[in-house]
Amino acid sequence: MEFELDEEQVLLRGIVRETIAKVCTRPEAQQWETYLKLGWLEAPPLELALILEELGYVADPTPFLASATWFGPLAGRLPKGSGTAVFDGTGRYVLDADRADEIALLTPEGVTVVQGADLAAERVQVLDPRLHIAHVEAGELAAGVPALALTGLAATAVGACRRILDLVLEHVKQRVQFGRPLGSFQAVKHKAADMHLVIERARTLTHFAALTLAEDDPRSTRAAHMAKAAAGECQRLVVRHGLQLFGAMGFTWENELQYHLKRAQSCDLLLGTASDHRKALLVS
């Protein structure tokens, strides 16, 4: 199984970055319409992971993550361009359930697709204000989470952590202490290197998980657990160092960094934290 991106995948990543840079400041509805027209929702697993990483880099507010990874694998289509699903057996903290056209429920009898308007989905306030998270009253549900959903969350977290590192590097190059740029101090370099290392580790495992999905590899479930665990561990170190190197001002409303800190942490909390997925690997 190859780990290097081919020329087409590298080209796709470049196009995605350019497109997102052009539309990320537009209204959310226009961003969503752009993604639909480009057909990104139908991307194969690895290409989808690349797209989600770039969307995570800008703390994307659209329902792309839920539509591409939660609904699509089950229903095989995306009615009206959006959808979500309830898989954890409780219907709590479901991504974009409050604005989905259709919702896929995993019940003891199998998968049932219902109209979003027919379910009582109540949006709840969470750490990341750009995310739509809701509790769903859906009766009896069976527990189970698709590997693609875990892989998508991991890819999004990697993108958010990349943005945190880039903002930190820009800051420490400009901030001067004791007559020297902050980034010239050895302790700061070590923290930045540690951030880069955990990001690359999480990215590699995310790509591996996506590749197992693309090839119908029987290891896909374990690979998804590994990717989600690595992304959770990544965000913990990146958030801690990023906040420290910004002198805590990165968590203020005036600083862009706070959006990416919250997105990274939210991706860890959704569908189980890193410790949950490490435990799942032990029993699987």
N, C-alpha and C positions, 0 to 999 in steps of 0.2 A: 504494500500500500504506500503510494507516494505521498510525501508531506509537502513538497514544494508546489506552489501555485504554477499553473501553466500560463502561457502568454495570454490566452483569452480571459482567464480569471484575473490576472494582473490588470488587463485592460478594463475589465468590468469594474474592478475596485476603483480605478482612476476615474471612470465615468461617473460612478456613484458619488464619489467625493465631490466632483465638480458640480453635479446636479444638486446635491444637498446644499453646497455652499451658495448656490444661486437662489434656492427656494426657502432656506431655513428661516429667513426673516419675514416671509410672507404669512398671511393668515393660515391657520391650521387647515381649513377646508381646501385651500389651494395647494398646500403641500400634499395632502392626501390624494387629491385629484391627479397630481403629477405622478405619484407613485403608482396609482392604478393604471394610468395611460402607458407607463413604461413597462408594465407587466411584471414588476418586481415580485408580486405575490406568488407568481407561478415559478419562481426560481428553484432549481434543485437544491438539496440540503447544503452543500458547501458554498454555493453562490449565495444562498439565503443567509448563511452565517456571515459572509463578507458584508452583505448589505446591512444586516442588523448591527454589526460592529460599527459601521459608519453612522448609522442612525443613533446608536448609543453614544457616539462621540459628540453629538449635538443635542443630547437629551430630547430626542424627538417626541412631540406631544400627540402624534396621530395614533390611531389604533392598529398600526402596522404589525407590531409584535404579536398581539393577540390574534389578528386575522391570519397571519402567515403561519403561526406555529401551534395555535390551540384549536382552531376550527378546521382549517384546511385538511389536515391529515385524516380526519374522520369523515367529513361530509364530501370531501373531494371537490368542493366548489365554494365560492365566496359570494353568496347572494347580496346584491346591492353594494358589494365592495367591503363588507365588514362582517365579522362574526367572532364568537368567543366560545369557550366551553368550560364546563365544570367537571373537574376530574378528581378532586381530593376527597370526595365522600362526604363533604360537609356543605359545600357551596359558599364558603366564606372567603373573602379577599380574592374575588375573581376579577381578572384583568378585563376592563372594558365591558363588563356585563351590563352596565347601566345605559350603554349607547349602542349595543349590538342589534343588528337586524334579526339575526337568528342565533340561537344558543344550542350547542350540542351537549346533551346530558349523558353521562355514563351511568346507567342504572344496572341493577342486577340482571335485567332482561336483555341488556345490550345498549347500543347508542340510540338515543332519541333526539331528533332535531325539532325544536319548538321556536315559535316566534318570540323575539325578545320582549315585545310588548305584553305577552301573555304571562310573563314571570314577574314577580315582585322583586325587582333588583333595586337595592337601596345603596346609593353611593356613600362611601365612608371616607373620612379624612385620613390621609396617610402621610408619611414623611415627605414624599415627593409630590408637591402640589400639581405637577403636570400630568400625573398618572390618574387614570380613571379606574378606581377600585371599588367593587360593590359586593355586598352580601346578596345571595340569591336564595329565595324560598322555592325549592324545587322538589320537595318530597324525598323519598329514599334514593340515595345515590351510592354507587359503588366506588371504592377507592381505586385510583390508578392515574398515572401521569404519563403522557406520551414522551418518548425520549426527545422528540423534536422540540417540545416545549422547554425542556430543561436545557437543551443545547442553545435554543434561541435566547433564553435568559442569560446564559453564560456569555454568549457573543455580545449581547447588549452591555453586560457588565464590563467586559474587556474594553469596549469602545469608550465607556464612561471613564474607566481608569486611565486609558491612553490620554484623554483630554485633560484629566487632572495632572498627569505628569507633564504634559506640554505646557500647561499654565504655570506649574511650579518652576519649570526650567526657565521660562520667560521671566518670571518674577525674580528668581535668585540671580539672574544675570544683570538685572537692573537695580536691585536693592543693594545699597552700599552700607557696610558696617565697618567701623574702625578703618575707614579709608580704603576698603577693598570690597569688590562685589561679593555678595553673600555666597554665590556659587563657587568662589575660589577656595572656600574652606573645606578641608578634607572631610569633616563630618557630614557636611551637606552633600558632597559628592557621593559618599557612601550610601546615604539615604536614597538619593536619586538612582544610583545603580541598583539598589535593592528593589526599588519600585519597578524599574525596567525589567528586572529578572522575573519577578512574579507575574508581570503582565505577559511576557513572552511564554512563560510556562502555561498560564491559563489559556492563552491563544492557541498554543500547540494542541492542548487537550481538546479544546473546542473544535478545532479543525479535524482532529482525529474522530471525534464523535460524529461530526457531520459526514465524514467520509464513510463511516460504518453504516450510517443511515442510507447514504447514496448507493451503497453496494449490498444492502440487505444483509449486512454482517450480523451474525448472532451475538456479537459482543456489543451491539449498539446500546443496550440498556445500561450495561456497566460503564461504557464509555461516556454516556450522558451523565451518569452519577459522578464520574471522575471530573468531567468538565464543570459541572455545577459546583462541586466541592472546591475545585481549584479557583474558580472565579470568585467564590465567596471568600476564600483565604486571601486572594489577590486584593479584593476591595478593602479588606480590613487593614492590611498593611499600607496600601496606597492612600486610603482615607486618613489614616493616622499620620503618616509622614507628610502628606499634602497639607493637612491642616496645620501641622507644626511648622513647616517651612514657610507657610504664609503668615505665621505669627497669629493664628486664629482669626485673622480678619477675613479669611476665605469663607467663613460661615456667616458673614454679614450679608444683608439683603443687597448691598451695593456692589458686591463682588460676584462675578459670573461663576466662580468656583463652587458656590453652594449648590447650584443646580446639579452639577455632576457628582458631587459628594452624595447628594440625596438619591440620585438615580442609581449609583453603584450600590448603595446600601439597600435600596428597595429591591434590586435584582437578587440580592442575596436572601432577603426575607421571603420573597415570593416562592412558593412551592418547595419550601424547606431550605434551611441554612446549610452551610458547609458541613457542620457536624452531623446533621440529619443524613446527608448523602454519604458521608464516610461510614456511618452506621449501616446504611443500606448496602454498601459494598461488602461489609463484613458478613452479612447474612445472605447475600445473593450467591 
